[in-house]
Amino acid sequence: MQKILLAGSTGYLGLYIARELKKKGYDFKAIARNPEKVRQKDISANEVIAAEVTQPESIRDCCKDIDVVISTVGITKQKDGYTYMDVDYQANLNLLQEAKKSCVKKFIYVAALNGDKLKHLKICAAKELFAEELKDSGLDYCIIRPNGFFSDMSEFFHMAKKGKVYLFGDGELQTNPIHGEDLAAVCVNVIDSSEKEIEIGGPETLTQNEIAGLAFDILGEKPTIAYIPHWVRVAILKLVRLFTGSTTYGPIEFFMTVMAMDMIAPKYGKYTLKEHFRSLLDAEA
């Protein structure tokens, strides 16, 4: 069976991929800045490499004897002063260069749905720049473009718990977010597939109003939704860009942009958003 290197194993998706690799019987290594975090999350890697992917010398020879690299590396919450170009682009490029040096057979990269259409956003610009490097690398590859994760949808639940959900426009924009376990199954399945790019979402397409309604339903509360005009969203974006640095406005810019458009991908998986909201409620019990 092929040997796998997993980068980003301690993140939301990476954790599910590690579990899926173990379930399928793969021999895999996990890269982590903090090996203790790998142990705390009970990631059953055959080997843990203590390394910082933003530093090329730190990951030297990490791909030795590796057949396939899976990377979920990317900034989800800005920290340590790193930019999207430092992490989403350069850190992945560092991994790709090591993969090429060690003659890895395949590189699997998790990007973002519609990233090629959202390159005016800093996070997508960095991801797409790396995606182009990967396509030109000469290695076999697969770029997976998932819709939003269930973890991203948790904000609806938290707003509902506080009594009111805020939506831009009329709340009728649609999306089909995906559970990490469902997405992880796809990431592992493509190890042996010939697909080069995959767009993927969860099994249910819902409006933002419906998502808010699900959150209130789980809480047993009557829905209370406040609708914010899109001109307010645009004004907020301009102010945030003007008065904050990229480490602050980058995540806000991405969130406010995708919340103002339909985000629909081919349906896959079994987990529903209602089940996710139920798990959040149960965790607080």
TARA-V565089 format. One line per field, one symbol per residue. ss: DSSP state (H for helix, E for strand, - for the rest). phi: phi as a letter, one per 20 degrees, with the letter a starting at -180 (. if undefined). psi: psi as a letter, one per 40 degrees, with the letter a starting at -180 (. if undefined). Layout:
ss->???
phi->???
psi->???
//
This chain:
ss->--EEEEE----HHHHHHHHHHHH---EEEEEE--HHHHHH------EEEE-----HHHH--------EEEE------------HHHHHHHHHHHHHHHHHH----EEEEE----HHH----HHHHHHHHHHHHHH----EEEEEEE--EHHHHHHHHHHHH---EEEE-----EE--E-HHHHHHHHHHHHH----EEEEE----EEHHHHHHHHHHHH-----EEEE-HHHHHHHHHHHHHH--HHHHHHHHHHHHH----E---E-----HHHHHHHHHHHH-
phi->.feddddnfeegfgfffgfffffenfecdcebfcgfffffeleeffbdeebdffdgffdgmfefmeecddcdfrfdcfbmmfdfffdfeffffgfffffffelffbcdcedbfmgfecffegffgfffffgffffefnefbbdddefgegfffffffffffeobddcemdmefdbcfcfgffffffgeffgdddfebcebcefcecffffffffffffemdffccdddgfffgfffgfffffdceffeegffffgffffdbfcccgfbocedfffffffffffef
psi->iihihhhfdeiddddddddddddeeihiihhidgddddddefhfidihhhiheehdddeheeehehdhhhhehihdhhieeiidddcdcddddddddddddefidihhhhbihedeefeehddddddddddddddedeiiihhhgiaiidddeddddddddeehhhiiaeeeiiigiiiddddddddddedeiehdhhhiaaehhiidddddddddddefihhhhhhhidddddddddddddeiidddedddddddddefihghihiiidhiddddddddddde.
//
